[in-house]
Amino acid sequence: GKGFGDSQNPLLLSVRSGARVSMPGMMDTILNLGINDENVEGLAKVMGDRRPALDAYRRFLQIFGDVAMNVPLKYFENFLKETKDLAGVRMDHQLDQKHLESVILGYKGIIEEHAGRPIPSKPIDQLKQAVLAVFGSWNNPRAVEYRNHMGFSHELGTAVNIMAMVFGNTGPDSGTGVLFTRDPASGSPGLYGEYLPNAQGEDVVAGLRTPSPVSSLSITKPFLYTELESLAKLLETHYKDVQDVEFTIENERLFLLQTRSAQRTTLAAIRIAVDLVAEGIITKDEALLRIDPEDLTKLFMPRFSVKSRNHAVAMDRLLTKGAPASPGAATGSVCFEVGEAHRATQLGEDVILVRPETSPDDIGGVLVAKGVLTSKGGTTSHAAVVTRGLGKPCIVGAEQLEFDKAGEYFSVNGQFVKKGETISMDGTTGEIFLGRIETVDPDLEDLSEAELLLSWADDRRKLGVWANADTGEDATKALDMGAEGIGLCRTEHMFLGSERVNVVQQVLLNAAETEKWQLQNPDISLTYVKGSMPADLPASVRIFCSGLAELEALQVA
């Protein structure tokens, strides 16, 4: 069998983080650990092809150099791009053996130059260094920033999982993918995810290539798709929750690499909870405990006005479409870099982060942006997974976007959009528009699952729910949302409405008549309140009782 460090049949390992809470992409993973100059040829013989063995070696050098030896990733990426340009190819998997050998030599030189020492050749030394690096990634800046934003404790720490490698890059009968046991954007049942043939795991989540829907396996490899469906159902039933699963196919043999509870939108979370109750997997009480009450506000994320959207299409402002990855509508100025996004938001601007692809290091920009747009990647890429968890609109795989190397603009079919220009994006449809589009509140009739879930909460609650409302319109909306009364009505806001402000103005400008007016209208505040509020609605009213002396300054205006 395979042996760790064996030169003829080497066992390669993956070293992965394992925190108690899901933090997708925030901590580090090292793949293909254990490979070196002595055993790469033995691996090639076992695989029956030298190319995937060399590909595994160059991947290991890149990820180990980045994670364990702190060599900036850009040096590896730049060298790889130069090699592909010389070879006249666009994709990594199109490089032949000769070019991969050149990449391996180049990567070794980069590591020695920037780390000051070569990469460890002994597999056991590689493993020790990798374990320390993955433990240390708990405290890397992006992980700390993500935990701060999500409210996760910094005291939890992480485990490190060491697993045997399987290879999705051994040819057309191999590949890698990520699937969700239900749609994480809408909550609809059925497998949702993506698959890349002849690839390894980071190719999917990094968004470097745009994959095919996982459903394509039902046509190309139906026996494997059936097996995936069966395993997905087993995992979901066992964990009693929708799962995010990474898998690899090695020479038509299926392996599951990891599973975790899936990040999902609030709309999806509610539908999934309701459906799991209907399927007998969880109880109503469990369903209620899975929904954060604060997240319910995300149900009312704006969407584009149909009239405004159709007008934009008629005016030829539709730039392009990508893959809708996280729902909602957003408008903002274009920013290409994380630092730009931070500076713009500090000035009070709304921004859209536009990138070829996002990496975990971009989390700072994702957190402050109103939406995220990428030209590469699929709906299981880093950008998609993180924005769904944050409740932000996201569009990925908008492949017609071409980026200026200087980072000043992107173009679509010859139309240029400069940094700072306003665009609008619809994470539900994947549409990207030039300029601003009017948004509207969602239709409450589309939220039947939410109404059902809230009815379960009503059956269990012991407190009444009253809302603050200062106008009749506010009170009506509160009733529509399930409020049973008005906890505070500030009548001064009612007096300053367009229909009644003239009364206030008359009183302020004619103080001599004030006493007479008050005698004639002793209950004017209550009259206005009753005229504004829905009938039979209990309300606590704060009477407008400021003296004229306190408001005297208003006479000047």
N, C-alpha and C positions, 0 to 999 in steps of 0.2 A: 504494500500500500504506500500511500504518500508519507513522506517524512519531512519534518520541519528542518530545513537546511540541507536536505538530501540533494545531491547534484543530478541524479538521474530521474527521480520522480518527486519534485519538490512540492511541499504543502505551503501554499501561500495563504495569508490571513488578511482579514479586514478588521480594523480597530475602530469601534464606533462608540459614540457617547450614549448614555442611557439615563437621562434625567427623569425625575418623577413627573414633571410637567412637560408637555410637548412644546418645544421651541424650534420650529422647523427652520433648518439652515443656519441657526445661530451658533452651534458648536461644530466641532471638526470631526471628520472621518478620514482615515487613511486606508487605501485599498492596495492590494497586490503586495503586501508586506512580506518580506522573505526572499524576494528575487534579487539576484546579483549576477556578476559576470560569469560565475562558475556554474550556475544552474539554469541560466536562461536557455541554453541549448537543450538541456534535458527536458525542460518544459515544452520546448518546441516539438520534440519527438513525441511526448505524451499527447500533445494537441494534434499532432499530425500535420502541423503547418507552422512555419517559422514566424510568419507575419504577426499573428495574434500574440505570440510570446514577446516579440519585440515591442508591440504596442502596449502590453501590460507593463513592461519595464519602463518605457518612457512615461507612462501615466504615474507609476510609482515615484519616479524621480521628481516629477513635477509636484505631486501632492505632498510628498515627504519633505521636499525642499521648502515648500511654502509653509506647511503646518508645523513641522518639527525643527526646522533650521532657520525659520524667519526670513527666507529669501522672498522678496516681493514677487507676487504672481505675474506681474506685468512682464518681467524679464523672460519667463518661460513662454508666455503668450506671444510676445513679440518675435522670439526666435522661431516658434512654431509657425507663425504667420509668414515670416520670411521664407521658411522652408517650403511651405505650400505654394507661395508665389513662384519660387524657383521651379517647383515641380509642375506648375500650371494646373493645380487642383484647388477646390474650394473647401472640401471637407476633410477632416482628420482621417477618416477611414479610407480615403482614396490614396493615401501615401503608401508607397511600396516599401519593400524591405530595405533597400539602399537608403531611402530618405529617412526611414525610422532609425537606422544605425547612425545617421548624421545627427538626428535630433538627440539621441541618447548621449553621444559625445558632447554635443553642445550644452545639454542640460548639466552634465557633470562639470563642465568648465564654469557654467554660471554659478553652481553651488559653491565650488571652491573659491571663486572670485568674491562672492558676496557673503558667504558664511565663514570663510577663512580656513575651512577644512573640508575634506571629502565626505561624501555620504558614507555611513557605516556599511561595511561589506558583510559582516557576520549577521545572519538573521536575528540572533538573540539580542544583539546590540540595537538593531533596528527596532525590535519589539519594545525593549525597555524605554527607548527614547520616544517611541510613538505613544505608549501608555501615558507617560508624563505629559506629553503635548496635549492629548485629548482631555486628561484631567484639567490641565491648565486652561483649556478653551472655555471652561465655565466662567472664567473671569475676563474673557476678551471683551473689548468695548461694545461690540454689537450685541453680545449676549446680555451684558449688564444693562444696556439701553432698552433692550426688548423686555427684560424683566421689570425694569422701572415702569415702562409704559403699561404692561399688563398687570402690574401689582403682584407679581410673584416674589416670594421670599428669596433673598440672596443666600440664605443659610441652608437651603436644601442640598446643594451640591449635585454631583453626577456620578453615575457608575461608568465603567468602561467595559464594553462587550467585545470579546475577541472571538471571531468566527472564521471558519474555513471559507476560502474564496471559491466562488463559481464564476464562470466566464461567459458573458453575453457577447463577446467580441470575437468568437471563433469562426464566424461565417454567417451566411444567410439563414441558417437554421437555428441561430442563436439570437439573443437580444435581451433587452431589459425594459422594464416598464414600472409605472406607478398607477394604482387604481384605487378608487373609493368604492365602497360597497353600495353607496347611494350618491346621487348627485349632490355635492357639497354646496352648490349655489342655490338650488331650488328644493332639494330634499326628495326629488323624484326617485322611486325605486329603480334598481338595475345598476349594473356595473358602469362606472364612469371613470375614464382615465386615458392613459396614452402608452404607446409602445414604440420602441425604436429598435429595428433590427441591427445586428452587428454592432453593438454598443455596450458600454458599461454604465453603471447607475448614475454617475454624476452628469452624463450627457443629457439625461432627461431633466433632472431638477435644476441644472445650471442654465437650461434654456438655450444651449449653444446650437442645437438642431431642433427643427420643428417636427415633432413626432406625429404618428398616425393615431387615430382613436383606438382604444383597446378593443373596441368592437370589430375592428378589421381582422383580428385573430379568428373571429367566428367564421371567416371566409377562407383565410390562408391556412389556419391550423385549428380546425373546429374541435378536435379532440382535446387540445390544450385549453381552448376557451371554455369548454364544458367543465374541465377540471378546475379552472379558475373560478367559475361560478359556484361550484360545489364548495370549494375551500373558503370563498368569500362568505357564503351563507353560514358555514361552520364557525368562522371567526366572529361574525357579527352576533350569532346566537350565544356563543361562549362569553364574549365581553359585554353583551347587552348594549351595544352601541355601534354606530357606523364607524368603519375602520378605514384607515389610510395604509395601504399595503404596497411595499416595494417587492418586486419579483424579478427573477432572471430566468431566462430559458437558455440552457446550454445543450446544444445538439439535440433539440426537441425534448429535453427533459426539464420539467418545471421545478423551480426552487423558490420558496418564499423567504425573503431576507429579513424583513421586519414588519411589524404591524403596530399601529397606535391609534388612539381615538382621533378622528379626523377633525381638522379645523373646518368650520362651516359658517355660512351666513346666518343671521338671526332668523330669517324666513325659513331656511333649510332646517335649522335647529328645532323650530316649532313643528314643522311638518314631520320631521323624523321622530320627534318625541310622541306626537299623536299617533303616527303609524305604528310605532313599536308597541304602544298600548293596545291598539287594535289587533296586532299580531300576537298578543299575549306574552311578549318578551319582557316588558317592564310594567309596573303599576302606574296609576295616575299620580300617586304621590311622588314616585321616582321621576316621572315626566316633569312635574312642576319644579322639582329641585334642580333639574338640569338647565333651566332657563334663568339667566340673570335678569332680574326685573329692569335694570338699567338698559339692557340690550334691546328691550321692547321698543325703545325710542327709535332704533335703527329701522324698524318696520316702516317708519314714516319718512324714509329717505326720499328726497325729491326725484322725480323723473321728468323727462322732457315733455313740454306741452306738445300735443300732436300738431296743433296749428303752427307753432313756431318751428317744430322740426320739419314739417312738410314745406314750409316757406324756405327754410335753409336748403332743402334739397332742390326746390325750384330755382333758387338763386345760385345753384352749382357750388354750394359751400361744403358738400360732402367730400372729404378728402379721400378716405379709404375705409375699409373694414378690416378688423382683426377677429381673433377668437375671443368671445365674451367670457371672462374668467371670474369676475366678481361684480354683482349687479349694482345699479345706482347710476345717477347722472352727476357729472361734475364739470365745472368750467373754471379755467384758470390760465395763468400765463405759463408759457413753455419754459421749463428748466431742464438742463441736461446733466447737471452735477449736483451732488448732495449739498455741497457748500452753497451753491447758488440758491437752492431751495430754502435752506435755513435763512439766508440773508433776506430773501424776498418775503418770507412769512414774518420775519421780525419787523418788516416795514408795513405789515398788514395786508399783503397781497395773498390771494389764493393762487396756488401753483399746481401744475400737472407735471409730474416727473416723467420725462421721456428718455428712454434708454434703448440701445440695441438689445440688452438683456440686463436683468438685475442680479447682483450677487448678495450674499448675506451682509457684506460690508456696506451696502446701500441702505440699510435699515433706517438710518437717521433721516434720509430723504423721504423714504416711504411713510414714516410716521407723521411728517409735517405736510405732505402733499395731500391735495383733495382727491387725486386719482393717479394711477400709474399706467403708462403706455409703453409697451416694448415691441420691437420689430421681430424678435426671435422668441423661441420657446413656446410651450403649450400650456394647457390649463392645469397641469400639475407641476409647473415650474415654480421656482422660488417666489417670484412676484405674485403669482396667482394664489399660492397657498397662504402667504403672509397677509395679503390684502383681504382675503376672505375672512381671516380671523380678526382683522381690524375693522371690518365693515366698510371698506373703501372700494370704490369702483376700480376695476382693472380690465385692461384689454391687452392681450398678448398675441404674438405671431402676426403682427401687421407687417407683412413681409415687403410691402411696397415702399416702406419708409427707407430712405437712404440718408446717411448722416455725413455731415461735413466733418472732416478730420480735425478741424480747428475748434469744433464744438460750438459753432455760431448759428447753425440752422439745420433743419432736415428738409428733405424734398420728397414729393409724391408725384410721379408722372410729370416732372418738370415744374411743379408748383412749389415754391419755396416758403417755408415757415420759419421765421427767425426766432432766436431766443428772446423771450419776453412777450411775444405775440400771444393773443388769446385763442385758445381752442376749447372745444366742448367735446366730451366723450360720454358714451352710453355703455356702461359695463354690462347691460342686459342684452343689447343687440350687437355690440362690437363696432358701432358706428363712431367715426371721428369727424368732427366738423370744424371748419375755420370760423372763428368768432364766437360770440356768446349766444346761447339758446335759452329761452325762458323755461323755467322749471315749474312744475305743479306738484301738489301733494298727491300721494297714491290714493287709489280708490279703495275705501274700506271694505267694499264687497269682495275684494280679492283676498281677504284675510280670514277666510272661514275657519282654517285650522287654529288661528290665533284666538278667535272668538270661542271655539270649543275649549281650548286650553284654559282661557280665562274663566270660562264657566265652571271648570273644575276648581279653580282657585276660589271662585265665589262660594262654592259649596262648602269650602273648608275654612274660610276666613271668619274672624270674629269682630273685625273692625269695619266701620263704614268708610267709604271713600268720598270725600268732598274735594272740590277743586277751587282754586282761586280764579275769579273771573270779574272783569271790570266793565264788560259790555254785554249786551244781549247776544252778540255773535259768539263771544267767548263762552258764554253759558251754554248756548246751543251745542257748540262743539264738545264741551265737557260732557254734556248729557249723551251725545252720540258715542263718546268714548267710555261710557259706563259710570260716570260720576252720579252720586245720589243727592248731591246738594252743593251749595256754594259756601266754602269755608270763609272766604273773605271777598267782599265786594267794596272796592274803594270808589266812592261816589264822585270824587273830584275828577277821575278819568271820564266818568259819564258826562259831567258838566262841560268838559272841554271837547266833546264831540262836535262835529260840524253843525248838527241840528240844534244844539243847545248853548253853544259858546256865546251866542248873542245875548242870552239872558245874563250870563256872568259879566259880560262887557257892560251891559246897561247898569248893573248894580255897582260895578267898580267906578264907572264914570259919572254916576249920579248918586253920590253918597247921601245927599240930603233926603232922597226919596227911599233910602234903604229901609228905615224903620217901618214906613208905611207899607212897603213891598213885603217885608217879613210878616207883618200882621195879616196881610191879605193872602199870603201863601205859606202858612205855617208848616205844611207837610210837603213842601215842594221836592225835597230830596227823596222822600219815600215814594212820592208820586212818580218821579222819574225812574226810580229803581223798579217799581212794580211794572211800569210800562216797558222796561227793558228786559226783564227776566221772564223765562218761561213760567207758565202758570203752575201753581202748586209745588214749586221747587223751593225747599227750605234754603235759606240764605242768611249768612251773618253779614250785616251791613255796617260799614264805617261811615258815619254821617259826615258830610262836608261842613265843618264847623270852624274853619279858620276865620278870625276876625279880619275886618277890612284893613285895620292898621298893618296886619302882617302882609297883606297883599297890595299895599299902597304903591309899591314900586311898579306894579303892573300898569298903573295909570299912565306912567311916563311913556311906556311903549305904545 
